[in-house]
């Protein structure tokens, strides 16, 4: 299982950004090594952040993610930089589901799903998406007016329970929640860690938002 987070529309190779072509090559390589078992996930904030993507409402990146064969993408904090009607168009254009279990539309369809069930080599894998609580403080009130933010831990645990009930042997938490890892001892801290401490039934956690390099464990589970 691989996850790419905070791509931020960096289609061109520039400065520290590898660009879409290099990323596509890396994904092709890892998939060729395990063609029937690879899962590619988006950790949120994939679209917003470059002139090429922003002026075209993120669709160039969605098209690239479609071509790369992403299996899911979690709703990131910068989702709310787009108008709600644009998000609906983005979801319709994506060949992968958007995931979030702790945000619901007050009116109309939420569009994002709390989880997705995948199967690889006979194993059922449940991928649960959750996003940061910081959105409520950082986003424009007008842009989140039609959304209800649920209790993060309770909604995530409910989604985990559902995928387990549907036969998931492995549960991956795709959390657009920041973490940082201390260089001295490898200790991982942050919102995703605080959330994990309240949950049971997670086998691995991919994080996002902080754009930090993280490769650690928490309560015996890998957190990246």
N, C-alpha and C positions, 0 to 999 in steps of 0.2 A: 504494500500500500504506500503510495506516494502522495504528498500534498504540496501544492504551490500556493503561497499566500502573498497578499499585498503586491501583486504584479503591477498594479496602478497604471495600466495602460501603456507600459514601457515597451512598445512594439519595436522601436529602433534600438540597436545596440549603441549605448551612449554612456560615457563615464562608468559608473559601477553597474549599470543595467546591462545584462547579457543580451536582451532583445528576444523577440519571438522566435527567430530562426534557430538560435542556439538552444532555446528551451525545447522547441519541437524536436531537435536532434537528440537531446537528452532523453525525452520521453520515448521516442522511437527506439532508442538503445535499450532502455530498461524493459520496455514492453517486448522487445525481441528476445530478451533473456528469459522471459516467463510469459509467453503470449496468451496463455489461457488463465493466468492467475493474477495479472496486474490490475490494480485499481488506481485511477488518477483522480484526485480531489482538488477542488479549489477552496482555499481557506479564507475567502472573502477579500473585498477591496481589490478586485482584479481589474475593474474597468476604468475607474476615475483617476486621473492624474497626469495625462499627457494631452497635448494639443490635438494629436491625431484621433485619440479616443474621445476626449471631452466634446469636441465640436461635432462629433457624430454619435453622441449619446451612448457611447460604449459599444456600439455594434461591431466595429472592427475587431475588438477583443473577443466578443462573443463568437464571431465567425472563426477566429483563430482557435478558440477553445473547442469549438465544434470539430474542427479539422484535426485537432490533437486528440480528440476522443475522451474528453473529461467525463467522468461518471456522475459528478455532483459538484455543486458550489454552494457554500454557506453564505447567507446574507451578511455582508460586512457593514461596518459603520458608515461607509461612504455611499451605501445604497441610497440613503436619504438626501444625497446631493442631487439626485435626479427627481423629476416630478413623478408622482404616482402613475400617471398614464404612460410615461416612458418605461417605467419598470415593467408594466404589463406587456409592453411590446418586447422588452428584453427577454422576459420569460418565454414568450411565444416564439422568439427566434432561437432560443437555446435548445440544443438537442440533449440537454442534461437537466435534471431537476435542481431548482433552488431549494435550499433547506433552511429552516429555522423553526424551533419548537416554542420559543418564548416570546414571539411577536405574532399578534393576530390583527387582522383588519377589523376595525369597529363596524364598518359597513362594507358590504360586498365581499368578494373572494380574496383571501389572503395571498393566493398564488403560490407562495412557498410552502413546502411540505415539512412536517417535523422530522421526517426520516425517509430513507430509501433502503429497500432490501436488494442486495446484490448477491449473486452466486458465482463462485469461482471454484472449479475443480471439485464440485460436489459440496462445498461448504457454503452455508448461508451467512452472509455478513450484513449486519445492520449498521448503517451510517446515520448517526443522529447529529443534526445541526443545531447549534445554539450561538447566539450573538451577545456582544457585550452590553452590560447595563449602562455603560457610559453614554450610549446614544441618547438617553433621556435628558442628559445634561448638555451634550455637545451639539445636537442637531437643532435646526430651526424649529420652533414650536409649530409653525404653520405646516411644515413638511411631515410632522409626526402626529398631527391632529387626528388622523383617521386610523391610528394604530394603538392597540392596547398592549402594554408590556406585562407579561405574566411573570409570576415568581420564577426566577431562573432555575433554581435547583428542583423545585417541584415539577415544573413542566419538562425538564430534561429527564428526570427520573421516570416520569410517566411514559415518555417516548422510549426510554431504554426498556422498560417493562413490556411495552407493546412489541418491540422487535424480538425480545426474548420469547414472548408468547407465540410469535410467528415462526419460531424455530431458528433464530440467529445463533450460530455457534460462536461467532465473534462479534463484538460490538465496538465500533470505532466512534469516538466522540470528535466531531469536527467543530471546534470551538473558536469562533472569532473573538477571542478573549486574550488579553496580553499576558505575557510571562517574561521573566528575565532569569538568567542563570548566573549565579555567582561564580567567578573564575576560580576563586581560592579553593572551594570545596565542592563545586558542582550543584549546590542547592538551588532548586528552582522555586521561584516565588511569583505571585501575581494572581490576577482574577481567575484564570483557568485552574490554578492550583486550589484556590479557595473553593471553587465549585466542585472539583474532583473530590475534595475531602467530605462533601455532603452526599456523594453518590455511591451506589454499588452496582456492579454489573458491567463496568467499562473495562475493556481489554487494552485499549491504546487511545491516546489523545493527541490530536494535531491542533496546534494553536495558531493565532494570527494577531494582527493589529499592531503589535509592538515592533515587528520587523527585526527581532533579535534572534541570534543563532542559539537555539536551545536543543540539547540532546541529553535528556536526563530521565529520571524515574521519580514517581511519586506513588507511595503505597504499593510499590512493586510493579507499577504499570509504566510503560514507556510514555514519555511526554516530549513532544517535539515542536 
